[in-house]
Amino acid sequence: MKMEFRLLVIDDEPESAQAAIQALKLHLNNLGFSLKIESAKDLSDNGLRTLTRNLGKDFDLVLIDYALGTDVNGSDAAAHMRRSMPYTDIIFFSSDAGNQLIIKLADKGVSGVFVSHRTELIDTLTGVADTIIKKAIDLNHMRGIAMAEVAEFDVLLQELLLHIYAYDPEIFPGEAEKLLGMVQGSSNRIVDRLTPLLSSKDIIAIIADGSIFSSHHKYNGTRELAKALPFPPKEHLRTLAPYGDAILKKRNILAHAKEELDANGETILRSVVHGEPPVRIDEQWMTDFRKDLKIYRVALETICQQVRDHSTAVLTARG
């Protein structure tokens, strides 16, 4: 599990559970997670078998309605899901009384399934999701997930810069020189290794070298490309303005944190970075950081796509 909670819906009328699913989406959003929904298109036994074979490991929770409007009813589907995904949580719901659902599941030999009346589905969905999240991650694990998300940001930015400068740096006139100057100004400690690359203006080798080209360089280089677009994405650039403090600095805080107990016996992470005051990292800190990561991902992906689109348009125009 990463920062995306994955829900599989098995229902011939998925809109019937839409209110509960939207409530779950809002609940997860408040915790800093996204909700990805996959609805089963083929509710036949063969269709469900194909779905679980191809995507079975991709779901955190399965939601199954009893009345599927096909030869396969919900208890049959639950039995199949339990066989195919023995460790994935399942919610079985209907307008029937809960004890009737339990009997129907028992008749199929299905165990370990949450049962919910349709009117209680919101509480059941959010409650089970909370349990899954708490089982899947502890605070220390969440640190790794958040840091992995920032690492993906680095990859996204580096791929974009390599893509642009590998084709033709003059798509953005003058930006390569600015980027080289930025790197040179902040890399004196590795000047012996960097000097020959700067002399040959080998921008590809520089961008690809993580020890030379830092996360700050990747962000700043991409920001300058976006600013040089004919129609710069000003709103997204404003969103990303505090990227250094909001994302990279917090990533570094997490990298220098250790687990300990606070005065109330609660497990927290405490970061002590040289020259900085200690930072208490609790679940609220992590929730706020997850929310920021979601916002910044949208802005980064949008900017990168616009830069790519401009590059493609220029190359196409050149023939």
Sine and cosine of phi, psi and omega as CSV:
sin_phi,cos_phi,sin_psi,cos_psi,sin_omega,cos_omega
0.00,0.00,0.74,-0.67,0.07,-1.00
-0.93,-0.36,-0.75,-0.67,0.00,-1.00
-0.99,-0.13,0.25,0.97,0.01,-1.00
-0.85,-0.53,0.85,-0.53,0.04,-1.00
-1.00,-0.05,0.83,-0.56,-0.16,-0.99
-0.95,-0.30,0.87,-0.49,-0.07,-1.00
-0.90,-0.43,0.78,-0.62,0.12,-0.99
-0.98,-0.22,0.80,-0.60,0.00,-1.00
-0.94,-0.35,0.85,-0.53,0.06,-1.00
-0.92,-0.39,0.99,-0.17,-0.11,-0.99
-0.31,-0.95,0.74,-0.68,0.01,-1.00
-0.96,0.29,-0.31,0.95,0.07,-1.00
-0.76,-0.65,0.96,0.27,-0.09,-1.00
-0.82,0.57,-0.45,0.89,-0.01,-1.00
-0.91,0.41,-0.32,0.95,0.00,-1.00
-0.92,0.40,-0.40,0.92,0.02,-1.00
-0.96,-0.29,0.22,0.97,-0.12,-0.99
-0.87,0.49,-0.64,0.77,-0.03,-1.00
-0.88,0.47,-0.68,0.73,0.00,-1.00
-0.92,0.38,-0.63,0.78,-0.01,-1.00
-0.92,0.38,-0.64,0.77,0.04,-1.00
-0.91,0.41,-0.60,0.80,0.06,-1.00
-0.90,0.43,-0.63,0.78,0.06,-1.00
-0.90,0.43,-0.67,0.74,0.01,-1.00
-0.86,0.51,-0.71,0.71,0.02,-1.00
-0.90,0.43,-0.67,0.74,0.00,-1.00
-0.88,0.48,-0.72,0.69,0.00,-1.00
-0.92,0.40,-0.61,0.79,0.02,-1.00
-0.87,0.49,-0.63,0.78,0.03,-1.00
-0.92,0.39,-0.35,0.94,0.05,-1.00
-1.00,-0.08,-0.03,1.00,0.00,-1.00
1.00,0.03,0.32,0.95,0.03,-1.00
-0.91,-0.42,0.43,-0.90,0.11,-0.99
-0.98,-0.19,0.39,-0.92,0.05,-1.00
-0.92,-0.39,0.83,-0.56,0.10,-1.00
-0.94,-0.34,0.82,-0.57,-0.09,-1.00
-0.92,-0.38,0.74,-0.67,0.10,-0.99
-0.84,-0.55,0.83,-0.56,0.03,-1.00
-0.97,-0.23,0.76,-0.65,0.03,-1.00
-0.91,0.41,0.82,-0.57,-0.02,-1.00
-1.00,0.05,-0.63,0.78,-0.02,-1.00
-0.95,-0.32,0.94,-0.33,-0.08,-1.00
-1.00,-0.05,0.13,0.99,0.07,-1.00
-0.95,0.33,0.27,-0.96,0.01,-1.00
-0.86,0.51,-0.66,0.75,0.01,-1.00
-0.92,0.39,-0.62,0.78,0.01,-1.00
-0.90,0.44,-0.68,0.73,0.02,-1.00
-0.92,0.39,-0.59,0.81,0.02,-1.00
-0.91,0.43,-0.69,0.72,0.02,-1.00
-0.90,0.44,-0.66,0.75,0.00,-1.00
-0.87,0.50,-0.75,0.66,-0.04,-1.00
-0.95,0.32,-0.51,0.86,0.03,-1.00
-0.92,0.38,-0.64,0.77,-0.07,-1.00
-1.00,0.07,-0.57,0.82,-0.15,-0.99
-0.80,-0.61,0.12,0.99,-0.14,-0.99
-0.80,0.60,-0.61,0.79,-0.05,-1.00
-0.99,0.16,-0.05,1.00,-0.10,-0.99
-1.00,0.01,-0.03,1.00,-0.13,-0.99
-0.92,-0.39,0.61,-0.79,0.10,-1.00
-1.00,-0.05,-0.44,0.90,-0.07,-1.00
-0.45,-0.89,0.61,-0.79,0.05,-1.00
-0.88,-0.47,0.76,-0.65,0.02,-1.00
-0.92,-0.38,0.85,-0.52,-0.10,-1.00
-0.81,-0.59,0.80,-0.60,0.12,-0.99
-1.00,0.05,0.54,-0.84,0.00,-1.00
-0.95,0.31,-0.74,0.67,-0.06,-1.00
-1.00,0.05,0.98,-0.18,-0.07,-1.00
-0.99,-0.14,-0.10,0.99,0.03,-1.00
0.94,0.35,0.34,0.94,0.03,-1.00
-0.71,-0.70,-0.03,-1.00,0.05,-1.00
-0.91,0.42,-0.38,0.93,0.03,-1.00
-1.00,-0.10,0.88,-0.48,0.06,-1.00
-1.00,-0.05,0.05,-1.00,-0.10,-1.00
-0.89,0.46,-0.57,0.82,0.01,-1.00
-0.94,0.35,-0.57,0.82,0.10,-1.00
-0.90,0.43,-0.70,0.72,0.01,-1.00
-0.90,0.45,-0.66,0.75,0.02,-1.00
-0.89,0.46,-0.65,0.76,0.02,-1.00
-0.89,0.45,-0.67,0.74,0.01,-1.00
-0.91,0.41,-0.70,0.72,0.01,-1.00
-0.88,0.47,-0.66,0.76,-0.02,-1.00
-0.91,0.41,-0.60,0.80,0.05,-1.00
-0.94,0.35,-0.66,0.75,-0.07,-1.00
-0.98,0.21,-0.55,0.83,-0.05,-1.00
-0.76,-0.65,0.96,0.27,-0.12,-0.99
-0.88,0.47,-0.34,0.94,-0.09,-1.00
-0.92,-0.40,0.13,0.99,0.02,-1.00
-1.00,-0.07,0.71,-0.71,0.00,-1.00
-0.94,0.34,0.62,-0.79,-0.04,-1.00
-0.77,-0.64,0.67,-0.74,0.16,-0.99
-0.91,-0.41,0.83,-0.56,0.00,-1.00
-0.95,-0.33,0.87,-0.49,-0.09,-1.00
-0.75,-0.66,0.36,-0.93,-0.01,-1.00
-0.22,-0.98,0.13,-0.99,0.13,-0.99
-1.00,0.10,-0.13,0.99,0.04,-1.00
-0.97,0.25,0.28,-0.96,0.05,-1.00
-0.89,0.45,0.54,-0.84,-0.06,-1.00
-0.85,0.53,-0.62,0.78,-0.03,-1.00
-0.91,0.41,-0.49,0.87,0.06,-1.00
-0.93,0.37,-0.61,0.79,0.04,-1.00
-0.90,0.43,-0.65,0.76,0.00,-1.00
-0.89,0.46,-0.65,0.76,0.02,-1.00
-0.90,0.45,-0.69,0.72,-0.02,-1.00
-0.90,0.44,-0.62,0.78,0.05,-1.00
-0.93,0.36,-0.65,0.76,0.00,-1.00
-0.89,0.46,-0.61,0.79,0.02,-1.00
-0.87,0.49,-0.47,0.88,0.01,-1.00
-1.00,-0.08,0.00,1.00,0.00,-1.00
0.95,0.30,0.49,0.87,-0.03,-1.00
-0.99,-0.15,0.79,-0.62,0.02,-1.00
-0.80,-0.59,0.16,-0.99,0.06,-1.00
0.91,0.41,0.60,0.80,-0.01,-1.00
-0.85,-0.52,0.71,-0.71,0.10,-1.00
-0.98,0.21,0.70,-0.71,-0.02,-1.00
-0.91,-0.40,0.70,-0.72,-0.05,-1.00
-0.59,-0.81,0.66,-0.75,0.21,-0.98
-0.97,0.26,0.53,-0.85,-0.06,-1.00
-0.81,0.59,-0.59,0.81,-0.04,-1.00
-0.95,0.32,-0.27,0.96,-0.02,-1.00
-0.95,-0.32,0.19,0.98,-0.17,-0.99
-0.91,0.41,-0.57,0.82,0.01,-1.00
-0.87,0.50,-0.76,0.65,0.00,-1.00
-0.89,0.45,-0.64,0.77,-0.02,-1.00
-0.92,0.40,-0.72,0.70,-0.02,-1.00
-0.88,0.48,-0.77,0.64,-0.04,-1.00
-0.93,0.38,-0.60,0.80,0.01,-1.00
-0.91,0.40,-0.69,0.72,0.01,-1.00
-0.92,0.39,-0.64,0.77,0.02,-1.00
-0.87,0.50,-0.68,0.73,0.04,-1.00
-0.86,0.50,-0.68,0.74,0.00,-1.00
-0.90,0.44,-0.67,0.74,0.01,-1.00
-0.88,0.47,-0.71,0.70,-0.01,-1.00
-0.88,0.48,-0.69,0.72,-0.03,-1.00
-0.93,0.37,-0.55,0.83,0.05,-1.00
-0.95,0.31,-0.60,0.80,-0.13,-0.99
-0.97,0.23,-0.53,0.85,-0.11,-0.99
-0.66,-0.75,0.63,-0.78,0.24,-0.97
-0.95,-0.32,-0.01,-1.00,-0.10,-0.99
-0.88,0.47,-0.63,0.78,-0.02,-1.00
-0.93,0.37,-0.62,0.79,0.03,-1.00
-0.92,0.39,-0.62,0.78,0.00,-1.00
-0.88,0.48,-0.55,0.84,0.07,-1.00
-0.85,0.52,-0.71,0.71,0.01,-1.00
-0.90,0.44,-0.62,0.78,0.01,-1.00
-0.90,0.43,-0.72,0.70,-0.02,-1.00
-0.90,0.43,-0.66,0.75,0.00,-1.00
-0.92,0.38,-0.57,0.82,0.06,-1.00
-0.91,0.42,-0.59,0.80,0.03,-1.00
-0.89,0.46,-0.69,0.73,0.02,-1.00
-0.92,0.40,-0.60,0.80,0.05,-1.00
-0.88,0.48,-0.58,0.81,0.06,-1.00
-0.92,0.39,-0.55,0.84,0.09,-1.00
-0.87,0.50,-0.70,0.71,0.00,-1.00
-0.85,0.53,-0.70,0.71,-0.01,-1.00
-0.89,0.45,-0.69,0.72,0.01,-1.00
-0.84,0.54,-0.73,0.68,-0.03,-1.00
-0.94,0.35,-0.66,0.75,-0.02,-1.00
-0.91,0.42,-0.67,0.74,0.01,-1.00
-0.88,0.47,-0.63,0.78,0.01,-1.00
-0.90,0.44,-0.73,0.68,-0.02,-1.00
-0.90,0.43,-0.66,0.75,0.04,-1.00
-0.89,0.45,-0.64,0.77,0.01,-1.00
-0.88,0.48,-0.73,0.69,-0.04,-1.00
-0.91,0.41,-0.78,0.63,-0.12,-0.99
-0.98,0.20,-0.31,0.95,0.07,-1.00
-0.96,0.29,-0.53,0.85,0.02,-1.00
-0.98,0.22,-0.89,0.45,-0.04,-1.00
-0.21,-0.98,0.96,-0.30,-0.01,-1.00
-0.86,0.51,-0.37,0.93,-0.07,-1.00
-0.98,0.19,-0.01,1.00,0.15,-0.99
-0.87,0.50,-0.55,0.83,0.08,-1.00
-0.87,-0.50,0.99,0.11,-0.12,-0.99
-0.83,0.55,0.76,-0.66,0.08,-1.00
1.00,0.10,-0.23,0.97,-0.08,-1.00
-0.96,0.29,-0.54,0.84,0.02,-1.00
-0.89,0.46,-0.68,0.74,0.02,-1.00
-0.89,0.46,-0.65,0.76,0.03,-1.00
-0.89,0.45,-0.65,0.76,-0.02,-1.00
-0.92,0.39,-0.67,0.75,0.04,-1.00
-0.89,0.46,-0.63,0.78,0.03,-1.00
-0.91,0.40,-0.62,0.79,0.03,-1.00
-0.88,0.47,-0.69,0.72,0.00,-1.00
-0.91,0.41,-0.70,0.72,-0.04,-1.00
-0.89,0.46,-0.64,0.77,-0.04,-1.00
-0.92,0.38,-0.42,0.91,-0.08,-1.00
-0.93,-0.36,0.16,0.99,-0.13,-0.99
-0.82,-0.57,0.54,0.84,-0.02,-1.00
-0.87,0.50,-0.52,0.85,-0.06,-1.00
-0.93,0.37,-0.30,0.95,0.04,-1.00
-0.85,-0.52,0.54,0.84,-0.13,-0.99
-0.87,0.49,-0.57,0.82,-0.04,-1.00
-0.89,0.46,-0.60,0.80,0.00,-1.00
-0.99,0.13,-0.53,0.85,-0.10,-1.00
-0.98,0.18,-0.54,0.84,-0.12,-0.99
-0.81,0.59,-0.76,0.64,-0.01,-1.00
-0.90,0.45,-0.54,0.84,0.03,-1.00
-0.93,0.36,-0.63,0.78,0.06,-1.00
-0.92,0.38,-0.63,0.77,-0.01,-1.00
-0.89,0.46,-0.63,0.77,0.00,-1.00
-1.00,0.05,-0.06,1.00,-0.03,-1.00
0.82,0.57,0.64,0.77,-0.01,-1.00
-0.99,0.12,0.97,0.23,-0.10,-1.00
-0.92,0.40,-0.50,0.87,0.02,-1.00
-0.90,0.43,-0.71,0.71,0.01,-1.00
-0.90,0.43,-0.59,0.81,0.00,-1.00
-0.92,0.39,-0.76,0.65,-0.02,-1.00
-0.88,0.48,-0.61,0.79,-0.07,-1.00
-0.97,0.23,-0.21,0.98,-0.05,-1.00
-1.00,-0.09,0.97,-0.25,-0.06,-1.00
-0.90,0.44,-0.42,0.91,0.01,-1.00
-0.97,0.22,-0.31,0.95,0.03,-1.00
-0.98,-0.19,-0.72,0.69,-0.13,-0.99
-0.99,-0.15,0.98,-0.19,-0.14,-0.99
-0.99,0.12,0.07,-1.00,0.08,-1.00
-0.86,0.51,-0.63,0.78,0.05,-1.00
-0.89,0.46,-0.66,0.75,0.03,-1.00
-0.89,0.46,-0.69,0.73,-0.02,-1.00
-0.88,0.48,-0.71,0.71,0.01,-1.00
-0.91,0.41,-0.76,0.65,-0.06,-1.00
-0.90,0.44,-0.61,0.79,0.03,-1.00
-0.90,0.44,-0.67,0.74,0.02,-1.00
-0.93,0.38,-0.64,0.77,0.02,-1.00
-0.87,0.49,-0.66,0.75,0.00,-1.00
-0.91,0.41,-0.60,0.80,0.07,-1.00
-0.89,0.46,-0.70,0.72,-0.01,-1.00
-0.90,0.45,-0.64,0.77,0.02,-1.00
-0.91,0.40,-0.44,0.90,-0.03,-1.00
-1.00,0.07,-0.05,1.00,0.04,-1.00
-0.90,0.43,0.46,-0.89,0.05,-1.00
-0.83,0.56,-0.60,0.80,0.06,-1.00
-0.79,-0.61,1.00,0.10,-0.07,-1.00
-0.86,0.51,0.64,-0.77,0.05,-1.00
-0.98,0.22,0.98,0.20,-0.17,-0.99
-0.87,0.49,-0.64,0.77,-0.03,-1.00
-0.89,0.45,-0.69,0.72,0.01,-1.00
-0.94,0.35,-0.57,0.82,0.06,-1.00
-0.90,0.43,-0.61,0.79,0.06,-1.00
-0.91,0.41,-0.65,0.76,0.03,-1.00
-0.86,0.52,-0.64,0.77,-0.09,-1.00
-1.00,0.07,-0.08,1.00,-0.08,-1.00
-0.79,0.61,-0.69,0.72,-0.01,-1.00
-1.00,0.00,0.42,0.91,-0.08,-1.00
-0.79,0.61,-0.64,0.77,-0.04,-1.00
-0.86,0.52,-0.77,0.64,-0.02,-1.00
-0.98,0.20,-0.65,0.76,-0.12,-0.99
-0.96,0.29,-0.52,0.85,-0.08,-1.00
-0.89,-0.45,-0.86,0.51,-0.12,-0.99
-0.92,0.38,-0.67,0.75,0.01,-1.00
-0.91,0.42,-0.65,0.76,0.02,-1.00
-0.93,0.36,-0.56,0.83,0.09,-1.00
-0.88,0.48,-0.68,0.74,0.01,-1.00
-0.92,0.40,-0.58,0.81,0.08,-1.00
-0.87,0.49,-0.71,0.70,0.01,-1.00
-0.90,0.44,-0.58,0.81,-0.02,-1.00
-0.92,0.39,-0.34,0.94,-0.02,-1.00
-0.91,-0.42,0.54,0.84,-0.02,-1.00
-0.94,-0.33,0.50,-0.87,0.08,-1.00
-0.75,-0.66,0.45,-0.89,-0.05,-1.00
-0.99,0.17,0.67,-0.74,0.07,-1.00
-0.41,-0.91,0.14,-0.99,0.05,-1.00
-0.99,-0.17,0.67,-0.74,0.06,-1.00
-1.00,0.06,-0.11,-0.99,-0.07,-1.00
-0.89,0.45,-0.39,0.92,0.00,-1.00
-1.00,-0.08,0.10,1.00,0.02,-1.00
0.99,0.14,0.18,0.98,0.02,-1.00
-1.00,0.04,0.61,-0.79,0.03,-1.00
-0.97,0.22,0.80,-0.60,0.04,-1.00
-0.71,-0.70,0.13,-0.99,0.20,-0.98
-0.93,-0.37,0.64,-0.77,0.05,-1.00
-0.80,-0.60,0.81,-0.59,-0.03,-1.00
-0.97,-0.26,0.74,-0.68,0.08,-1.00
-0.80,-0.61,0.98,-0.21,0.03,-1.00
-0.98,-0.19,0.70,-0.72,-0.05,-1.00
-0.80,0.60,0.78,-0.62,0.03,-1.00
0.99,0.13,0.00,1.00,-0.01,-1.00
-0.86,-0.50,0.52,-0.86,0.06,-1.00
-0.92,0.39,0.48,-0.88,0.03,-1.00
-0.85,0.52,0.57,-0.82,0.01,-1.00
-0.88,-0.48,0.81,-0.59,0.09,-1.00
-1.00,0.05,0.85,-0.53,-0.03,-1.00
-0.93,-0.37,0.98,-0.20,0.04,-1.00
-0.91,-0.41,-0.14,-0.99,-0.08,-1.00
-0.89,0.45,-0.57,0.82,0.02,-1.00
-0.92,0.40,-0.65,0.76,0.05,-1.00
-0.86,0.51,-0.71,0.71,-0.02,-1.00
-0.92,0.39,-0.63,0.78,0.02,-1.00
-0.88,0.48,-0.72,0.70,0.02,-1.00
-0.89,0.46,-0.63,0.78,0.00,-1.00
-0.92,0.38,-0.66,0.75,0.04,-1.00
-0.87,0.50,-0.66,0.75,0.02,-1.00
-0.88,0.47,-0.68,0.73,0.03,-1.00
-0.88,0.47,-0.66,0.75,-0.01,-1.00
-0.86,0.51,-0.65,0.76,0.02,-1.00
-0.88,0.47,-0.72,0.70,-0.03,-1.00
-0.90,0.44,-0.70,0.71,-0.06,-1.00
-0.94,0.33,-0.54,0.84,0.04,-1.00
-0.88,0.48,-0.71,0.71,0.01,-1.00
-0.86,0.52,-0.73,0.68,-0.01,-1.00
-0.90,0.44,-0.69,0.72,-0.01,-1.00
-0.90,0.44,-0.72,0.69,-0.04,-1.00
-0.90,0.43,-0.61,0.79,0.01,-1.00
-0.91,0.42,-0.72,0.69,0.01,-1.00
-0.88,0.47,-0.72,0.70,-0.01,-1.00
-0.87,0.49,-0.65,0.76,0.00,-1.00
-0.91,0.40,-0.64,0.77,0.01,-1.00
-0.91,0.40,-0.63,0.78,0.04,-1.00
-0.91,0.41,-0.68,0.73,0.04,-1.00
-0.88,0.48,-0.70,0.72,-0.02,-1.00
-0.88,0.48,-0.66,0.75,0.03,-1.00
-0.90,0.44,-0.68,0.73,0.01,-1.00
-0.87,0.50,-0.71,0.71,0.01,-1.00
-0.89,0.46,-0.67,0.74,-0.01,-1.00
-0.89,0.45,-0.67,0.74,0.00,-1.00
-0.90,0.43,-0.71,0.71,-0.02,-1.00
-0.91,0.41,-0.62,0.79,0.02,-1.00
-0.90,0.43,-0.67,0.74,0.00,-1.00
-0.89,0.45,-0.53,0.85,-0.01,-1.00
-0.96,0.26,-0.32,0.95,-0.01,-1.00
0.98,0.21,0.00,0.00,0.00,0.00
